[in-house]
Amino acid sequence: MARLAYTSILVALVATCAAAQAQQQGGGSAAPITSSIPSDSVTITHWYKQNVYDPNDSKIGEVMDVLVDREGKATALIVGVGGFLGMGEKDVAVPFNAVQVTNKNNNKWYLVMNASKDTLKNAKGFKYDRNAMTWVPEEQPATTGTQKPSNR
């Protein structure tokens, strides 16, 4: 009788562990898979590391990052402006819809923004904090990955 009780407990324990492990791995129902690409979608490479021009065809910067919200909608672009070979460059944030995609000669994607290089140079700058994995204002110190001790 004791052997039957121990066996039942062992089976219940193994089943509980297996169910918990399956839940951790899968997290519930399977993610949907799409069988076709939505017709209005474009790849991120149409923006990332692409030059941005003003309406007069003068280069005003380069897209350094594309920011998305928690639902995956593009909300802002980080545009690098000024500098030479990366030195003295300033990164500024602009709303995603401020940059228009047009086609230039031979249907090449071309990004245009109704702003001047000086406007972007005078805008608030941001820097990427690698520890926090987010863009922060230039003047904000970067995180170090450790917390300050509390005064208790």
PyMOL commands that set and color helices and strands:
alter all, ss='L'
color gray80, all
select helices_A, chain A and resi 2-26+44-46+96-98+105-107+117-121
alter helices_A, ss='H'
color red, helices_A
select strands_A, chain A and resi 51-53+59-68+74-81+90-95+99-104+108-113+125-129+134-137
alter strands_A, ss='S'
color yellow, strands_A
deselect
rebuild
show_as cartoon
